Amino acid sequence: MTVFILLDKAKISFVWLILITNMVISFPSITVNLLYIMTAFLSYILGLQPKIFLSAFGDKIKITRWEKWSILIFGIFALLDSRRNHMIDN
């Protein structure tokens, strides 16, 4: 499962790379507008995930600042990683 999480984090990093590249160097035609909308939507959705996660499990676990940023950047894949690290007994 760890391999799949790392692979999916690489995929989401590539998506962020494309979206940030679009902010710096605009792609041609209607693609630029679509990517702006996708950037806003992805930022909003991934911004909600740490809030929801912390409201649900904040009293049970302590997560670091890096883990909060990781959840913001990688979304569910970072949540799966945090769950594995904090909530599953080894």
VEXVEXRO-401895 format. One record per atom (N, C-alpha, C, O): x, y, z. Coordinates in steps of 0.1 Angstrom, whole numbers, padded with zeros to 4 digits, always signed. Each point is the difference from the previous one (the first is absolute). Layout:
REM residues N
XYZ/...
//
This chain:
REM residues 90
+0008-0012+0000/-0008+0012+0000/+0009+0013+0000/-0004+0010-0006/+0015-0011+0013/+0009+0011+0000/+0005+0005-0014/+0001+0011-0003/+0001-0021-0005/+0004+0003-0014/-0011+0007-0008/+0003+0010-0007/-0015-0014+0009/-0011+0006-0007/-0002+0015+0005/-0003+0009-0008/+0005-0007+0021/-0002+0013+0006/+0011+0009-0006/-0003+0012-0004/+0015-0017+0003/+0011+0008-0005/-0002+0003-0015/+0002+0011-0005/-0007-0021-0002/-0003+0002-0015/-0011+0011-0002/+0001+0008-0008/-0011-0009+0017/-0011+0010-0001/+0004+0014+0004/-0005+0009-0006/+0014-0009+0016/+0005+0014+0003/+0008+0006-0011/+0000+0012-0003/+0008-0021-0005/+0007+0005-0011/-0010+0005-0011/+0003+0010-0007/-0014-0017+0005/-0010+0004-0010/-0006+0013+0004/-0002+0009-0008/-0002-0007+0021/-0006+0013+0004/+0010+0011-0001/-0003+0012-0002/+0016-0015+0005/+0011+0010-0002/+0001+0005-0014/+0002+0012-0003/-0004-0022-0007/+0001+0004-0014/-0012+0009-0003/+0001+0009-0008/-0013-0012+0013/-0012+0009-0002/+0003+0014+0005/-0003+0009-0007/+0008-0008+0019/+0003+0013+0006/+0011+0007-0009/-0001+0012-0001/+0010-0019-0004/+0011+0006-0008/-0007+0006-0013/+0004+0011-0004/-0013-0018-0002/-0007+0005-0012/-0008+0012+0004/+0000+0010-0008/-0007-0010+0019/-0009+0011+0004/+0008+0012+0003/-0004+0011-0003/+0016-0013+0010/+0008+0012+0004/+0007+0005-0013/+0002+0012-0001/+0002-0021-0008/+0006+0005-0012/-0010+0008-0008/+0004+0010-0006/-0016-0013+0006/-0011+0008-0007/-0001+0013+0006/-0002+0010-0007/+0005-0008+0021/-0001+0013+0006/+0012+0009-0005/-0002+0012-0001/+0013-0019-0001/+0012+0008-0004/+0001+0003-0015/+0001+0011-0004/-0003-0022-0003/+0000+0001-0015/-0014-0005-0005/-0002-0012+0001/-0006+0021-0005/-0014-0004-0004/+0000-0009-0012/+0007+0003-0010/-0015-0013+0011/-0001-0009-0012/-0010+0007-0010/-0008+0008+0004/+0008-0012-0016/-0008+0007-0010/-0015-0003+0001/-0004-0011+0005/-0004+0020-0011/-0014-0001-0002/-0009-0003+0012/+0003+0006+0011/-0013-0014-0012/-0009-0003+0011/+0006-0008+0011/-0005-0001+0011/+0016-0006-0014/+0007-0008+0010/+0003+0008+0013/-0001-0006+0011/+0006+0018-0013/+0004+0008+0011/-0012+0002+0010/+0002-0001+0012/-0014+0004-0017/-0011+0002+0008/-0004-0013+0008/-0004+0000+0011/+0004-0011-0018/-0003-0013+0006/+0010-0003+0011/-0004-0005+0011/+0017+0008-0013/+0010-0003+0010/-0002+0009+0012/+0003-0004+0011/-0007+0017-0013/-0002+0009+0011/-0012-0005+0009/+0001+0000+0012/-0011-0005-0019/-0011-0005+0008/+0004-0013+0007/-0004-0002+0012/+0012-0007-0018/+0004-0012+0006/+0009+0003+0012/+0000-0006+0010/+0009+0017-0011/+0008+0004+0011/-0008+0005+0012/+0003-0004+0011/-0013+0012-0014/-0008+0005+0011/-0008-0011+0007/+0000-0001+0012/-0005-0009-0020/-0008-0011+0005/+0009-0009+0009/-0003-0004+0011/+0015+0001-0017/+0009-0009+0007/+0005+0006+0013/+0001-0007+0010/+0002+0020-0010/+0005+0007+0012/-0011+0000+0010/+0003-0002+0012/-0015+0005-0016/-0012+0000+0010/-0002-0014+0006/-0001-0001+0012/+0000-0009-0020/-0002-0014+0005/+0011-0004+0009/-0003-0006+0011/+0015+0007-0016/+0012-0004+0008/+0001+0008+0013/+0006-0004+0010/-0010+0017-0011/+0000+0008+0012/-0010-0004+0011/+0002+0002+0012/-0013-0007-0017/-0010-0005+0010/+0004-0013+0007/-0004-0002+0011/+0012-0006-0018/+0003-0013+0006/+0007+0001+0013/-0003-0008+0010/+0014+0017-0008/+0006+0000+0013/-0010+0005+0011/+0001-0004+0011/-0010+0013-0015/-0010+0005+0010/-0009-0011+0004/-0002-0002+0012/-0003-0006-0021/-0009-0011+0003/+0008-0010+0008/-0006-0005+0010/+0018+0001-0014/+0008-0010+0007/+0003+0004+0014/-0002-0008+0010/+0006+0021-0008/+0003+0005+0014/-0012+0001+0008/+0000-0002+0013/-0012+0006-0018/-0012+0000+0008/-0005-0013+0004/-0005-0002+0011/+0008-0008-0019/-0004-0014+0003/+0010-0007+0010/-0005-0007+0009/+0017+0009-0012/+0010-0008+0008/+0010+0009+0007/+0010-0006+0006/-0012+0019-0005/+0010+0009+0007/+0002-0003+0014/+0011+0002+0005/-0021-0007+0002/+0002-0003+0014/+0007-0013+0003/+0005-0003+0010/-0005-0006-0020/+0006-0013+0001/+0015-0001-0004/+0007-0008+0005/-0003+0017-0015/+0013-0001-0004/+0006+0014-0001/-0007+0010-0002/+0020-0009+0002/+0007+0013-0002/+0008-0001-0013/+0008-0009-0001/-0011+0018-0008/+0007-0001-0013/+0009+0013+0000/-0003+0010+0005/+0014-0012-0012/+0010+0011-0001/-0005+0010-0011/-0009-0002-0007/+0016+0013+0007/-0003+0010-0010/+0003-0005-0015/-0008+0003-0009/+0018-0011+0008/+0003-0006-0013/-0011-0009-0004/-0004-0001-0012/-0002-0007+0021/-0011-0009-0004/-0012+0008-0004/-0007-0005-0009/+0005+0016+0015/-0012+0009-0004/+0003+0005-0015/-0010-0001-0008/+0022+0005+0005/+0003+0005-0013/+0000-0012-0010/-0005+0001-0011/+0009-0013+0015/+0000-0011-0008/-0015-0004-0004/-0002-0004-0011/-0007+0005+0021/-0014-0003-0003/-0005+0010-0010/-0008-0003-0009/+0012+0016+0011/-0005+0010-0009/+0005-0002-0014/-0007+0002-0010/+0019-0007+0008/+0006-0002-0013/-0004-0013-0006/-0004-0001-0012/+0005-0010+0019/-0003-0013-0005/-0014-0006+0002/-0003-0010-0006/-0004+0017+0015/-0014-0005+0002/-0001-0013+0007/+0006-0003+0010/-0015-0005-0016/-0004-0013+0007/+0012-0009+0001/+0001-0009+0009/+0009+0010-0018/+0012-0009+0001/+0008+0003+0012/+0006-0009+0007/-0005+0022-0003/+0007+0004+0013/-0009-0005+0012/+0006-0003+0010/-0019+0004-0012/-0008-0004+0011/+0001-0015+0003/+0001-0005+0011/+0000-0003-0022/+0003-0014+0002/+0013-0003+0006/+0001-0009+0009/+0009+0017-0012/+0013-0001+0006/+0000+0003+0015/+0006-0007+0008/-0013+0018-0005/-0001+0004+0014/-0008-0010+0008/+0003-0003+0012/-0014-0002-0018/-0007-0011+0007/+0008-0012+0003/-0001-0006+0011/+0009+0002-0021/+0009-0011+0002/+0010+0002+0011/+0003-0009+0008/+0002+0022-0007/+0011+0003+0010/-0006+0002+0014/+0007-0004+0010/-0019+0009-0009/-0005+0004+0013/-0011-0009+0006/-0001-0002+0012/-0007-0004-0021/-0012-0007+0005/+0001-0015+0000/-0008-0007+0007/+0016+0002-0015/+0001-0015-0001/+0011-0005+0009/+0011+0005-0001/-0014-0014+0010/+0010-0005+0009/+0009-0009-0007/-0004-0009-0008/+0017+0010+0010/+0010-0008-0006/+0003-0013+0007/+0008-0008-0004/
//
